[in-house]
Amino acid sequence: MKPQSQPVFNRLVSMLLIIFILVITFLPWSSSLANPGYSLEFNDAGNYVDLGDSSELWANTNWLNLKTLSFWLKPSTSPGPVAPPGSGQLILGIDRPRLFGVSRSISSDLDQLWVWNADINGVDMLAVDFTPGEWMHLAIVHDGLNLTVFVNGEFFATKVSGPTYINNINRDGFVFMGGNGRPDLTQYYTGELEEVQLWNAALEQSTIQSWKDHGLDSTHPNFQALAAYYQMVYQPVGLLTDDSGNDNTGILLGSMDETNFIISSVPFPTSTPQITEIPSTSTSTPTNSPSATDEPIATNTPSPIPSQTAPPPTETPTEVPPSPTSLLIPTDTPIEIPPSPTFTHTPTGIPTDIPPSPTLIPSPTATPTQATSSPTPPPSGVFAEIAFVDTPGYSYDIYPYLQYMLVADLGGGLRIVDISDPTQPLEVGFHLTPTRAYGVSVSGSFAYVGGSNSGLRIFDIQNPAQPIEVGFYDTPGTAWDVTIHNDRAYLADRLSGLHIFDVSDPENPRLITTIPTLDQTLDTIIYGNLLFMADYGAGVRIFDLTEPDFPQEVPWTNGLGPSYGVHISGDRLYVADGTSGLVILDLSNPSQPVKVGQYRTGGTVRGAWVNGNVAYLADWTNGLYAVDISNPAQITLIDHILVPGRARDVRYQDGYVYLAAYEGGFRIYSAP
C-alpha cells in the first residue's frame, strides 16, 4: 500500500490546485485584479474602438447626471491637429454627437487636451496641458451640476455643467476610444490608453487617488456602479474584453489587431499639468453656449474687445463675452447642442423625432472637407439627398456667392463650399470667427457675418480659398443675422435690437442707429422702402426706411410669433413662425400686410424659402418640407424628409435645395 500513497497524494494536490485555479479564473472579483500589463496603442489614423451605444453601456437612466471616466493615457509626441477646442482627436468619450469626453487639438497655438460635457445650454470645456510622450492619469467626473477634472489624482478644475443633454433618446451617441469612424482622419488619437474605467457614479477624489495605480476589485466603494472596465485584454476575434463582467465588449476597428496590445509602461505620476478654463458665462446654469435648442437664452457677460487683426484658428478661445444684458428665455425656441467651448443661446422646444443615421453629425475640423455624395441619382418629385459637407461645428445659416455657398457654422466660423457641381460639393476655404457664427450675408465681394458675442464681422472673399477679415464692429448683444442693402448692414443683435451700420467702407463699419427690440431680434428683410423684422415673441414688425438713417415703425395688427425668419417672394411675405408653422402675408398694401395662408408642420419652422408655387420649410424638429402654395388658403404637402441633424436654414437654387442642418452639417437635396 505504501508505494501507492504518493501518487494518490500527488493527484489530490493536483486536483486542489486545479480547483484553486478555477476559482481564481471564474471568480475574478474575489481578489484584486492585477493589471495584465498591456496598454492599447493607437498608431494609425482610422484605428479606434467602438464600445457601443452610450445608454446601453452605462445601462442606468441616471447616467446623464452621474458618471466618471478614469484612465491612463500617453499622448504621442506627434502634435495634435489644428482644430477648434473639443474637436480634433477623440481620445475617449461619447461622439455622434459629441456629448461627453476628452479630445486633443491645437488651438491658439497650444496643443492641449479638452474635456467637455454638452448640457442644455451648450458645451462646457476645460483645457489640460500635458507632456507628449509621457503617461498621465485623468479622471473626468460629472455630477449633473459640475464638470470636474483630476490629473494624477489631484484636483485641477471644475466648471458648472448641467446634465448631459440629448434631444432624442435615439441620438444619445456612441462611446469610442481613439476615434469615431468619421472620414476626417484628424479625429483619430495617436498614443496609448490603459486601465480605462467608466462609472455610473461621480467618484470622490479620495477614491480616485486610492485606486488609480492598480486594478479594481469588489472592495472598491463604488464597485456596483462600474459600467465598463478595460484592462486591455485582446480577444482573437478582434474584440476588447470588458473586465467589469457587464459584457460591454469593445470592437476593434480600422486595422487594429493583437499588435496594438503592447507592454504597458504606466508609471506612478511624477508631475501634474496645468488646467486652463475656457471662458464661460455659466453660473448656476451655463448660458454661453448653444444648446440643444437654439433658443435665445440670456446671458450676463462683459463685452468682447475685438482686435483689428483676424483671430487665430480657434473656435472660441479668443472669445470675451458681451456687455451685460438681461436675457429672458422665450418659451418656444428649440435648444441647440453643440459642442464648442463658449457658445451662447438656447431655445426651448426640444426636437423629438429625428432618427439616428450613420451621417448624423458633422466632423469637427478646421481644415477643408470633401463632401460625400449620393451613389444613385435622385427620384423626381421627391426629396432625395444628393450630397453633404460635414462641417466642423453646427451649420446655422447659408448664403450663395457665385458658384459657392457660404455657411455660418457655430464652432467652425465662416465656411465656403464650392457647389458648381452640387453632387460633389467641396469646401475650399474657411475663416474661424472669435465666437460662434450665426448668420451670413454677401454684398459684392464681402461676406458679413453675425458673430455672436463678437458682433459684426466683415470678410473679403475675392479669394474664396483664403477669406480675410477686414473689419468688425462689436455689439452689446448677440449678433445673429445680417441683411445688406444699399451700403447698409442691418444686424439682428438679439436682445440689443437691430443695429444699422454704414458699410460703404467695409473696413470701417459705422453705427448709424439702433432699433430697440420688443423681445429678441432674429432676422430682417427689405421690401421697397419697408423693413420687416422677425422679433421673436413680438412677431413681425415693420419700419419705414424712406429716411434710411431714421427708420420709423409702422403700426399694424401683428398677431404673429414666435417669429424666427422672414422671406419675400413676389408680393408675399413668408414668415417662419416657429410652432405656428409657415404664415403667408399679402403685401398688396405692404404697410398693412394681410394673412392669406398658414401651414403647420407640427414642429418648429425656423426657415422658409419660396420658388414659384413651392415653399421649402426648415423645421427644427421634423426636418425638411416642400408644400404647394399655389392656393395659400389651401396649402398642401408635396414631400417631407427627416434629415440628419436639425433643419435651420433652407434655400432653393437651380433644382436643388440647400440646407443648414445644424449638427447634420451642410446638406444638398433634389428639389420636388
NUFIVO-682818 format. One record per residue: x, y, z of N, C-alpha, C, O in turn. Coordinates in steps of 0.1 Angstrom, whole numbers, plus 5000, padded with zeros to 4 digits. Atoms other than C-alpha are relative to their C-alpha. Example, Ala and Ser with C-alpha at 12.3 -4.5 7.8 and 13.67 -1.06 7.14 Angstrom:
BEGIN
500949885000512349555078500950125000501950125007 499149895000513749895071499250115008499750225009 
//
This chain:
BEGIN
500849885000500050005000500950125000500550234994 499249884999502850235008500450064986500450184985 499549945013504150264972498950084993499250164985 501149935007500650384960499650145007498950225001 500549884992500250664987500550134993499850234993 499549875006502550914969499250044988498950164987 500849955011500650914936498750055004498250154998 501349954995497350944954500150145006499350235003 499849874995498751234973500250114989499750224990 499749915011500051394942498850044992498650164988 501249985007496751354924499150105008498550195003 500949924991494951514954500550154999499750244998 499449865000497351814954499750064986499350184985 500349955013496851844916498650054999498350154993 501549965000493051844920499850135007499050215003 500249884992493152104947500650134993500050234993 499449895008495452324925499150044989499050164986 500949975011493152294896498750075005498350174999 501249944994490152384918500350155003499650245001 499649874996492052684931500150094988499750214988 499849925013492952804895498650034995498450144990 501449975005489252764885499350115008498750205002 500649894991488152974915500550134996499850234995 499449875003490653244906499550054986499350164984 500449965014489553234869498650044999498350154993 501449975002485853234873499450095011498350135010 500449914990485553444904501050115002501750135012 498949915001487853724894499950115010500950175014 500249894991486353984918500349965014500250045023 499850044986487153774949501450055004501750055016 498749944996490653924948500450114990499750124980 499649895008492454214933500349964986501049864984 499650035014492654224895501250074997501250194994 498749945004496254284888500050054986499449994977 499949955013496954494858500749894991501849854995 499450105008497654244830501350044993502049964987 498749955005500554464819500050044986501150054980 500049955014499354584785499350134999498350165007 500749885003498354914771499549984985500149904978 500450005013496454974739500550124992500350234996 499449905008498355164712499250044988498749954981 500749955011496655384687501150074991501650184995 498949955007499255434660499850024985500750044977 500349995014497455464627498750074998497750035005 501249935002494855714615498949904995499149834986 501150095004491555534612499849895010498849815009 500250104990492055304642499350055012499550165017 500849964989489555314670499349885006499349775000 500850114994487455104694498650055002498450165008 501449964998483655114694499549925012499549805012 500450064987482355054729498549985001497949935010 501550015000478655074719499250125003499850225007 500949904997475655284725500250055014500349975024 499749944987476155524754499049965011499449925022 501050034990472855454772500149855003499849815015 499950154997473355074768501349975008501249895017 498750024992476955094781499850045014500149965023 500249964986476055294812498849935006498849915018 501150084995472855104815499350055013499049985022 500549944988471555344840499350134996500050224989 500749885005468855614834500650135006500350245001 499549884994470755854856501450034995502150125001 498649985004474055844836500150144994501350194994 499949875005473256184822500450105011501050205008 499649924988473856324857501249955007502050035011 498950054992476356094873500949904991500449804986 499050095008479455944855501450055002501750165006 498649974999483155924856500849924990500549814987 499050075009485855844831501350005008501850115012 498850014993489055724848501049924992500749804988 499150085009492155614827501350065000501650185004 498649955002495855644820500150024985499649944977 499749985014496955794787501450064998502050125007 498749955004500155864769499950064986500249984977 500149955013499656104741501350004992502450014998 498850015007502156064713500750134999500250245002 499249885001504956314706499650074987500150194985 500549935012503356394672499050115005498150085013 500949904996501456724675498649974997498349904987 501450025004497656724676499650084988500450174984 500449925012495656864647499650145004499250175016 500549874998494857234644498550004998498149974987 501550015001491157234652499450075012500150105022 500649934989488657414674500049915013500049795012 500150084987488557304711498949915000497849944995 501150105000486556994716500049924987499349814987 499950085013487256884680501349925000501949905011 498750065000490456714669499949855004498849795002 499950144997491556374681499049965012499250015023 500850054989488856194701500849895008501249795002 499250094992490656014729499049905007499249775005 500950094993487755874750498750085002498850195007 501349934997484055964752498949974990499049884982 501350025008480655994735500150094988500350214989 500049925012480556104699498849964992498149864995 501150025009478056124671498650005007497949915006 499249884999477156364686501050005011500949915020 499049994988480056464709499250065012498750175011 500849964988478456484743500950015013500750105021 499250014987481056394770501349934997501249824992 498850075002484656304770501250094999501250205005 498849935001488156424761500649994986500649884980 499450005013489956514729501350085001501650145011 498849935000493256664718500050084987499750034976 499849925012493856954694500850135003501150165015 499249884999495957264688499050124998498550134987 500849885002494057594694500850115006501450105017 499249884996495657934698501549965002502150015012 498750045000498957764691500449915012501649895015 499850094989498557544722499549864998498349844994 500450145001498457164720499549955013500349945022 500650034987496057064747499049895000498549854989 501150084998493656814760498750085003498850185011 501249924997490056934760498949905006498549815000 501050084993487556784785498750084998498650205000 501249945003483956854776498749925004498749805005 501450054998480256804785499050094994499150214996 501049925006477356914765498750005008498149895010 501249994993474457034786498950084992499250114980 501149945008471157204776500450144995499850194986 499649875004473057534773501250004990501750114987 498950015009475857414751501149915005500849815012 498950094996479257264756501050085010501550185007 499149944990481357334787501349934999501449814998 498750065003485057284784501150045010501050155016 498749974992488357264804501149964991501149854985 498850035008491757264787501149955010501350025020 499050064991494557054802501449994992501449934981 498750025006498257094794500649865003500249805013 499550144998500256774791501450004993501850094986 498750025006503756654781499949884990499749774995 500050115010503756454749501049895003502149925007 499150124998505156104752500149965015500949875018 500050044986504556084790498649965005497650025000 501250054995501955904809499450105010500150175017 500849924990499256084830498749935003498249864994 501350064997496155974848499050115000499250225006 501149905001492956164840498749945005498349835001 501450044995489656134859499150124997499350235001 501049905003486656324845498749975007498149865004 501150034991483856354870498950104997499150224997 501249915002480356484862498949965009498549845009 501050034990477756504889498750064997497850075006 501349945004474956674870500050155003499150224998 499949864996475957014884501350064995501450184991 498749955003479657044877500849894992500649774994 499050085007482356904854501350025006501850145007 498749994992485556834874501149914994500849804990 498950075005488956724863501049985011501450075018 498950034992491556544883501249944992500949864983 498850045008495056494869501049945010501450005020 499150084991497256224885499550005015500350015024 500750014987494756214914499850135007499250145017 500249874993494956584922499050084993498850084981 501049915005492156834918500650114992501650174996 499549895008492757084890498950114997499250234998 501049905004489557254879498649945000498449824999 501450045001485757244880499350114993499750234993 500849905008483157414859498549965001498249855000 501550024999479357454862499649934987499949984976 500550075012477857204838498849915004499049815012 501250084997474357054839500049864994501049824989 500150135005473156714830500349994985499950084977 499750025015474456584796498750004993497749934996 501349985007471756684771500049924987500949934979 500350075013470356464744498650044996497750045004 501349955004467556594723499049894995497949914992 500850125004466256244714500749885004501949865003 499450134994466755904730500749924990501649844993 499350075011467855774696501250074996501950024987 498849925004470556034694500950025013501450135015 499249994988472455954726501549974998502349975008 498650015004475755894708500549865003499949775009 499350124998478255614710501350035007501950135006 498849994992481255554733501149954991501149834987 498950045008484555544715501350025007501450105016 498649974997488255514722500850024988500749954978 499149985011490755664699499550064987500350084978 500549955013488455784671498549985000497949955010 501550005000484855784659499449954987498249954985 500650065012484555624625499850114989499250074978 500249895010484455964606501149994990502249944992 499050005010486256014574501250105002502250094996 499049904996488256304589501149945008500849915020 499050074993491556144599500650085011501450035019 499549924989492456434622499349975013499750025023 500850034988489956294647500449875006499749825015 499550134994491955984655501250025008502250085004 498949984989494155974686501249924996501149814991 498850085000497755874685500650005014500850115020 499550014987499155744717499549875006499149784999 500450124994498355484743498950025011498850145016 500949994990495555414767500149875009500549775004 499950124991495455184798499150025012498750145015 500950004989493155094827498950104998498750195006 501249925003490055254812498849965008498449845007 501250034992487155274836498950104997499150224997 501249925002483655404830499049975012498749855014 500850014988481455464861498750064999498550174993 501349944998477855524868499950085013498950075021 499949934987478855744897501050124998501950114990 499149894999480656074904501049965011500849985023 499050054990483855934921500650125008500850235003 499349914991485356114951501550014997502049914992 498649995003488856244948500849905008501849845003 499250094992490056024977499949864993500949784994 500150135006488755714958500850004987501549904985 499149995012490455824926501549985004502249914997 498650014996493755864944500349865005501449815002 499750134994493455534962500149894990500849794992 500250115009492655324931500750034986500749944978 499549975014494355494901501349924997501549904985 498750075003497655294904499949855000501049785000 500150145000496254944905498749954995497750044994 501250055005493554714892498950015011499150035023 501249994992489954704906499749875007500149765001 500650124995488354464929498750045008498350165008 501349974994485054434948500050085013498950125018 500049914989486254634977500050154997499950235006 500149865005486154944956498650065005497649995003 501249954994483555174974498850024989497750024993 501049975011481755234940499949884991499449894979 499950115008482154884927498749974992498749934980 501350035006478454834920499650104989498750074980 500349905010478455144898501049994988501050084980 499050025011481255014875499249964987498649854987 500850035012479755024840500949924990500449834983 499250075010482754904819501550025005501850135011 498649994995486454834826500949924990500749814987 499250065011489154774800501550005005502150115006 498650024996492554634812500849974987502049924989 499450025013493454594775500449864998501649824996 499950145003492954224771499449974987498350004984 500450035014492854114735499249874999499649775005 500750125004490353864722500349974985500350064977 499650035014491453684690499150044989499550054977 501049975011488253774671499950154998499050204993 500049865002489154144672499250085009498650185006 500849944990487454234704500950045012502049995014 499349954988488554424735499149955012497949995014 500750064988487554244768499550115009500350205013 500649924990485254424792500249925013499549825015 499750074988486654324826499150035012499349985023 500949974989483754454846499049895002498349895012 501050104999481654154839498650044994497649974994 501349955006478954374821499949984985498950034979 500050045015479754244786499950124991499350114980 499949895009480454584772501349994992502250074992 498850035008482954434748500350104989499350144982 499749915011484754674725500449934987500949824987 499750055013485154624688501150074994501150204993 498849935006488554694673499750034985499449944978 500349965014488154884640501250074994502250105000 498849965008490455014613500949884998500449784994 499150115002493554804611500549945014501549885014 499550044986493754724649499949855001499049784996 500050144997494754374659500949985013501150075020 499350034988496854204686501350085001501950095012 498749935000499954404676499850145007500850205010 500249874993498254714691500049995015500050095023 499950024985498454554726501549995003502149894999 498549994997501954644739500250005015499350035023 499650004985503754604772499850145005500450245000 500349874994502554884794501250055008502049985014 498949944993504955134808499450115010500150205013 500749914991502455314831500950025012501149935020 499249984987504555484859499150065010497950105008 500749914990503455654891500250144995501250174989 499949865005502756014884501150085006501450065018 498949924994505656254888499850154998500550225005 500349855002504256584876498650024997497949924993 501449985002500956744872499950124990500650234992 500149905010499856954842499150115006498450105016 500949884996498157294844498750004993498649954981 501350005006494557344837499650144996499850245004 500549875004493057634818498649994997498149904990 501550015002489357704818499750094988500150214987 500649925011487657824786499050105006498250065014 500949914995485758144793498649954999498349904988 501350055001482158074800499150105008499550165017 500949924993479058264811499249925010498349975016 500750094992477957974831500050055015501150095020 500149984986476758044866499349885006499949775006 500750124995474257824883499649914988499549794989 500250075012473357724848500750064988500650184986 499249935010475757774819499150064989498150004985 500849945010474458014793500750044988500150084978 499249955012477258104769500349894991501549884987 499850105010476857814746498749964994497749965000 501350035006474257704721499749865005500649785006 500350124994472457414734499149934990499049964979 500850085009470157164721498850074995498150014987 501149935006467657424714500550144996501250205004 499349885003468657724695499350125005499350234998 500849894995466557944716500950115006501950085012 499349894993467758284727500049985015498949985021 499950014986468958244762500850125005501750174998 499449884995470058524783501449985005501749875010 498650014995473558594793500450145005500150245000 499549874994475058854816501649995000502249945009 498550015002478658884804500650134994499950214988 499449885005481159154795500350004985500249904979 499949995015481759284760501449974995502450025001 498750035005484559154738500650124994500050214989 499349895006487159384726500849944988502049904990 499350065011488059254691501250084996501350204997 498849945006491459324676499850034986498949984979 500149965014491959474642500549894991500349894979 499450115008493659154631499149885002498449865012 500850125000491958824623500549915012501749915014 499650084989491858584652500749874996500749844984 499350135003494058264654498949894997497849915002 500950105003492457944642499549935013500249855018 500650064988490257854671498550045001498150144996 501549985000486557814677499650125009498850205005 500449904991486258034707501050045010500750125019 499149964989489458064728500250155001500550205012 499849864999489658434719498850075004498850195006 501349944997486058494729500050075013500450015023 500349934988485358754755498550045000498150104990 501549985001481658774764499650144999500450235002 500549865003479459074756499650075012499550025023 500449914989478259364777498849955006497949885000 501150054992475759294804498750034994498450154991 501449985004472259244793499249895007499749795011 500850104993469359074809499249934990498449994983 500650085011468058794787498949915005499249835013 501150084996464658644791500049884990500349894978 500050115008464258294778498749984993497749955000 501250025006461558274752499549855002500349775005 500550124996459257984757499949894989499749784991 500250095011459157824723501149984990500949964978 498950015010462657804708500849885003501349875014 499350124998464457484703501550035004502050135000 498649974996467857454720501049924991500649824986 499050065009471057364702501149945008501549995018 498950064992473757124713501350054996501350164989 499049975005476757174705501349995003501349975015 498850034995480057144710501050104999501950074992 499049905000482157444713500150065013499150075020 499849964987483657594743499150115005498450095015 500749894994482057934748498850044992498650164989 501249985007478857904730499050095007499150115019 501149934994475758104736498649964994498649914983 501450015005471958074733499449865001500149764999 500750124997469457814740498550014998497950035009 501550005000465857804727499449885006500149785010 500650104991463357574744499349884994499149785001 500750115005461457354720501049884998502049914992 499050115001463157004721499649914989498549854989 500250095011463356814689499849855005500549815014 500350134994461856464694500149894990500149774994 500250125008461656264663501050004988500649974976 499050025011464856274642500849875003501549865013 499450134997466055924638501550004998502150094992 498550015002469755814640500449974986499649924978 499550025014471855804609501549995001502150065009 498650015000475355704601500750134997501950144999 499449885004475956054588499450125008499350235003 500749904992474256244616500850125003500250235002 499349894994476956464629501250054992501949974986 498849955008479456694613501349975006501449945018 498750044995483056624616500850125003501250204995 499349884997484756894636501550004995502349924999 498749995005487857004618500250144995499350204990 499749865005489557334609500549994986501050104981 499450015014490657204575498949984991497949924995 501150025010488557204543499749854999500549765000 500550135000486456894540499449974987498750054981 500650055013485456694509498649945004498449885014 501450054998481756614506499949864997500849804990 500350145004480256274504498750014992497850094995 501149985009477856234476499249874999499749765002 500950115001474856004469500549914988500849974978 499650085011475755704448499049984989499349944978 501050025010472455694430499350134997499250225005 500749885003470555964411498750015007498149915010 501249984992467656114430498749974991498750004979 501350015008464056024420499450144998499650235006 500649875002462056304406498750025008498149925012 501349974993459256484425500149985015499150005022 499850024985460656394460501350055004502350074996 498749974994463456494483500949884999500449775002 499050114999466556284479501350075003501750174997 498849944997469856364495501049974988501249864984 499150005011472456444468501449995006502249905001 498649994995475556524489500050085013498950145016 499949924988476656684521501550035003502449964998 498649974995479756854537499950005015499150075021 500050014986480556764572500750115007501950115008 499349884995481257104587500549975014500049885021 499450034987483357124619499150035012499349975023 500849974989480657274641498549974997498149864995 501450025002476957334637499550104989499550224992 500449915011475657474604498850075003497750015006 501149934995473357754611499350094989498150114990 500649915010472857984581500849994987502049954988 499350015013473757984544499650114991498650184992 500249895009474158234516500849984987502049944989 499250035012475158194479500950124996500650234998 499149905005478058374463500749934988501449844990 499450065012479058304427499749854999498549815001 500350145000479457924425500249945013500449815015 499850054987479857894462498850025009497850105006 501049974990477657864492500850025013501749955017 499449974987478758034524499249955011498049965011 500750064988477957864557500550075012501750075015 499749954986477858034591499949885009498849825010 499950134993478957744613500450035015501550085017 499749984986478757754651501149915004501049795005 498850084997482257654661500949994988502149964991 499150015011483557644626500250134992500950144982 499849875006483258014617499350014986498349954984 500549985014482758114580500649894992501849874991 499650115008482957814557499650034985498550084983 500349975014483057844519500049874992501149804991 500150135007481857554498499750024985498850094981 500250005015482157514460498849914996498949794999 501150085004478757394447499850014985498749984980 500149995014479557434410499549864995498749864985 500650145002478757054409499349965013500049925022 500750034987476057004436500249865004500049835016 499850144996476756634435501449985007501649875013 498750014995480356694445500450135007501450195003 499649884994480456994468501449995007501749885012 498650014994483957084481500250135008500150245003 499749884992484857314510501450054995502449974994 498849955005487557544496500750105009501950125007 499449904992488157794523499250025013498049985014 500749974988487257904558500750105008501950135005 499349904991487958164585499349985013498150005014 500650024986487358084622499850145006500650235005 500449874994485558364640500349995015500349885020 499750004985486358474676498949935008499349865018 501150074993482958344687499149944989499449954977 500850075010480158154670499450084989499150204991 500649945012478958244635498649964999498349844996 501450035001475158264634499450034987498549964982 500649965013474358444602501050054990502150094994 499149965010475958534569499250064989498250014985 500649945012475158764540501250054992502350064996 498949965010477158884509499550124993498450134989 500249885009477459214491501350034993502350054999 498749985008479959254463500949885003500549765002 499050114997483059054473500250005015501349965019 499850004986482459094510498949925007497749925003 500950084992480858854535499850075013500850115019 500349944988479158994565499449895010498449825006 500350114991478858754595499550055013500150145019 500549984987476758774626500849925010500649795010 499050074992479458674651499749985014500649985023 500450034986477558614683500650115009500350235007 499549904990479458784712501150094994501550185001 499049925006481958934688499550104989500250164982 500749905009479459144668500149974985500149864981 500050015015479559214631501549984995502450054999 498750035005482559054613499950014984498949974978 500049985014483459154577501249944993502349964998 499050085007485458934553500150044985499150054978 499849995014486958994519500149864994501049784999 500050135005486158684499500349994985499949904978 499650005014487558774465500849874997500649814986 499450135001489758464470499349915010499749915022 500850084990487358214485500849905008500449855018 499150104993490257984494500650075013501150005022 499449934989491558254518499250135004499750245001 500849894996488858474532500850085011501450025019 499249914992490458774550499050095008498250165002 500849914992488758964579500650144998501850165000 499549865003488959334570499450105010499950215011 500649904991486659494595499149935010498749815008 500950054990484459444626499450115008499950225008 500649904990482159624650499449915011498449845009 500650074989481459484684498750065004498550185004 501449954996477859504695499749955014500449855019 500350034986476359484730499349875002499249815013 500850124999474159184723500649884994501849864995 499550125006474458864704499750014985498549994981 500249985015474958924666499549874994500149764995 500750125005472558684649500049994985500649904979 500250015015471658754613500350144995500150245002 499649875006472659034589499450014986499549914978 500649975014470959194558500850124995501050215002 499349895006472859414534499150074989498650004981 500849935010471059684514500550144999500550225008 499649865003472360004497501150055010500950155017 498949974992475660014517499650015015500250085023 500450014987473759954549500049855005499549774997 500150144994474159644572499050015011499150095020 501050004989471159564593500349875008500049765004 499650114992472359344621499049975011498850055020 500950044990469859154642500949955012501749865011 499150024989471559164676499349955013499649985024 500850064989469058964697499550105010498750195006 500649924989468359144730500350154998499650235004 499749865001470059464720499450064987499750174984 500849955011467759504689500749994987501549914984 499550005014468559594653501050124999500650245001 499049895002471759794646500250024985500349924977 499949975014472059974613501450074998501750175005 498649955002475660034600500150054986499550014976 499649955013477060234572501349914996502349925003 498950095004479359974554500550044986501049954979 499549965012480260184524501549984999502149964989 498650044998483760134537500149875009500049885021 500150124992483759764548501149995011500949925021 498950014990487059814567499750085012500350075023 500349914989485460074589498550025001497950124999 501549994998481759994596499750115010500350125021 500349894991480060294612498549985005497649974997 501450024995476960254635499250134998499750245001 500949885003474160484624498950015011498850125017 501050004990471360394647499649865005500049764999 500450134994469760114668498550015002498050115008 501450014997466160004669499849905011500249785010 500250094989465259854703499149894997498249904989 500950115002463759514704498950005010499050055021 501150024990460459424720500149865006499549835016 499850144995461659064725501549964997502449995004 498750035005464658934705500050014985499349934978 499949985015465559054670500949894994502049874997 499350115006466458754649500350004985501249944980 499850005014466058834612499350134994498550195000 500649895007465259114587500049984985500849904980 500050005014464359164551499450134995498650195002 500549875005463759474530499249994987499549914978 500950005012460959534505499650144997498950215004 500249865004460959864487500650095011501850085014 499449924990461360124514499549965014499550035024 500450064987460059894542500949895005501449814997 499250114994462059674565499049925009498349975018 500850094992460359374580501049925010502049875006 499150064990461859244613499349895007498249905012 500550114992461358904629500550025014501750015017 499749964986461259004666499649905010499149935021 500350124992460658654680498650015006497650014999 501350004994457858684706499150124996497950114998 500749885004456859024693499549994985498950084980 500550025014456158874658500850084990502050104992 499449935011456959074627499750155002498550195002 500249854999457459454630500550064987501350004980 499849945012457559694601500650145002500150215011 499449874998459760004597500150074986500550004976 499949925013459660284570501550054999502050125008 498649965002463160344556500150114990501150134983 499949895009462260644535501250095003501950144994 498749934995464960824556500849885006500649855018 499350134996467360524559500750025014500849925021 499349994987469160674589499150035012499550035023 501049974989465960744608498749924997497749974995 501250085003463660444604498950035010499150055022 501149984992460160484617499149885000498849824989 500950114999457960204629498650024995498050134997 501349995006454760144610499049915008499249795008 501050094992451860024633499249914991498749964981 500950095007449959724621499649895010500349865020 500550114992447959444636500849874997500749814987 498950115002450659174641499449865002499149794992 500650134997449358864658500949884996500449774996 499150115003452458664649501049975011501050055021 498950044990455258494669499849875006498649825007 498749955001457458344678500650004986500749894980 499649995014458858464645501649995000502350065006 498550025002462358334635500650064988501750114988 499449965013462758434599499050064991497850034992 500949945009461258634571500649994986501849994984 499650015014461458584533498950064991497750054994 500949945009459858764504500149944986501349934981 500050045014458858634470498850064994497750044998 501149935006456758844447499450105009500250185015 500649914991454259034467499549935013498549975019 500350084988454158784496501150005009502349985006 499050014989455958784529499749865006498649835010 500150134994456658434542500850005013502050035014 499449994987457258414579500249865006499349785006 499750134992459058114596499650035014500350095021 500649954988456858144626500049895011499049885019 499950094989458057874649499049895000498749824990 501050104999455357644662498750034992497849954991 501149965008452857844642500249964985499349984977 499750055013454557704611500350114990501050214994 499849905010454657894578498750095000497650044999 501049905001452558214577500250084988501350144986 499949925012451858394544499250125001498150125005 500649874999451158764543500050064986501050064979 500149935013449858954512500550145002500150215012 499449874999451859274506499550104990500250194986 500549905009449559444482500050145006500250244999 499849884993449459714508501149975010500849935021 498850064992452959644522500050065015500549995023 499949954986452559864553498949945009498949965021 501050064992449459674563499849864994498849834988 500150145006450059304554498749935004498249955015 501250084997447159064553500349854999500949814990 499750145000447358704563499149934990497949944990 500850075010446258484534500249855001499549774994 499850144999447658144544500949965011501650045017 499150054989449257924570500149854999499149784995 499850155000450757574572500849965012501950015014 499350054988451657394604500649874997500049784992 499350135002454157124603499949915012500249795012 500050084987453657014639501350015007501449965019 498849974993457157124647500350145002499450225005 499649864998459157444648500750054987501850014985 499449965013459757614614500950125003500550225009 499049904997462957814616500450084987500850194988 499749945012463457894579499149974989498549864989 500950025011461457934547500650064987501350174988 499649945013462357984510499049964990498449854990 501050035010460058004480500650004986501450094983 499750015014460457904444498749974993498249864993 501250025007457457954422498849975010498650055019 501150044992454557774438500349905011499549845018 499550094990456657574462500850075011501750155008 499349954988457757674497500849895006500249785008 499150094993460657494513500150045015500550165017 500049964986460557484551501049925008501149805006 499050064991463357414575499349995014499150095021 500750034987461657254606501049945009501549835008 499050044990463957234636499849865005500749795009 500450124994462056944649499849884990500249774993 500450105009460856754619500649984987500349904979 499350025013463156804590499750104990499450224992 500149925012462656944555498649974993498349864991 501350015006459257014539500050084987500750184985 500449935012458057114504498550005000497849905001 501449985000454557254503499650084988500350174983 500649935011452357374474499250125005498350105013 500749884995451357734480499350074988499050194989 500749945012449657794446498750065005498250165000 501249954994446457844467500450025015500249925023 499649994986447657994500498949975010499249935022 501150034990444257934516499949845002499349805011 500050154999444757554509501449954997501649894986 498650055003448457474512500049855002499549805012 500050144999449157114506501549955000502450014995 498750054999452156894513500449934987499749854982 499450075012454356784484500949895004500749775000 499150114994457056594503500650055013500750175016 499449974987458756574536501149895002500949784999 498950104997462056414547500750045013501050165016 499249984988463756374580501450014996501949954987 498649975003467256504580501049965011500649965023 499050024989470456414599500350135006500950225000 499849884994470556684624498750085001497650015001 501249924999468156974627500050114990501050184988 500049905012466957194598499950145006498950175013 499949864995467857554605499750104989499050204991 500149905010468157744572499949934986500649834984 500250075013467057654536500050104989499550214990 500049925012467557784501499849914988500249794988 500150075013466557674466500850074990500950194989 499249945010468857724437500249894989500849794991 499750085012468857564402499649865002500449774998 500550144999466857254410500549935012500249815014 499550064987468557184444499550085012499350205011 500349944988467657254479501249995009501749885012 498849994992470457364502499650025015498750115017 500550004987470057314539501250015010502249945010 499249994989471957424570499349915011498349955016 500650104992471257124592500649985014500649885020 499450004987472957224624501049895002502049894995 498950114998474856914637500149914988501049834987 499950085012474056754604500850064989500950004978 499249945009476256994586499350074988498150114990 500549945012475657144551499549894991500449814987 500550115008473356924530499350044988498750154987 500649975013472056914495499049904996499349784997 501050095003468856764483499450034986499550154981 500849975012466956724450498850075004498250055015 501249914997464056974448498849934994498749924982 501350055005460556824445499350114991498350084986 
//
